[in-house]
């Protein structure tokens, strides 16, 4: 279950989310830039926790390098 007080919650800033949305747009053509950032941030935190990924940079790297992972995203 999602815990809104996750340690990831404090570490992800708007500029970090922008970096992720830009990477996805460049690689796959999907534009998450118009999503509500608070909702998108919660989704990213859940993906990080579910997959044991410790940083947004590592998530971006995995998304860009692994189309199958992105498809599940």
N, C-alpha and C positions, 0 to 999 in steps of 0.2 A: 504494500500500500504506500502511496506517495506521502512523504513527510515534508511539509512546507518549510520546516526549519532545518533542512539539510545543510551540511557544510558547503555543498556546491552552490547553494542559494546566494551566499555572500560573495562568491568568487566570480560569478558571471555578470559582466556589465554589458550595457547596450552596445558598446563598441565591439565586444567579443561576439555577440549575437550577429552583428552586422558582418563580421568576418566570416562567420559560418554561412549566413544567407548568401553572401557574395560567392563563396566557394561552391555552394550547391548550384547557384544560378550559372556560374561559369562552366562547371563540369556537366551538369545534367539539364540545364535550361528551366529548372523549376524556380519560381520566384516566391520565396517565403517572406519577402520584404514587406508585404502588405498585411501580414498576420499581426494580430495583437501581440506585442512583444511579451507581455506578462504571461499569456497563455503559451506562447512559443517557448519561453524560458522554462516554464513548468514541464513542458514536453521534453525539452533537452535534458533537464535534470533527471527525469525518469529514464531516459535512454542511457545517460551516463551511469546511473545506479544499476540498472538492469544488466548492463554489459560490463560492469566493473572498470569503466574507463575513468581515469583519474583527472583528466583535464579536457578542456574544450579543444585545445590544440591537437590532442591525441584523437579526439572524436572527428575533427575536421580531416585529419590525415587518413583515418580509417574510411570515412565516407568517400573521400576523393579516390582512394586506392581500391575500394571494394564495392563494386556496383551491386552485388548481392546484399551486402549489409545495408546499403542505401535503400534498396527496394523494400527492406523490412522497416526502415526508418519511417 
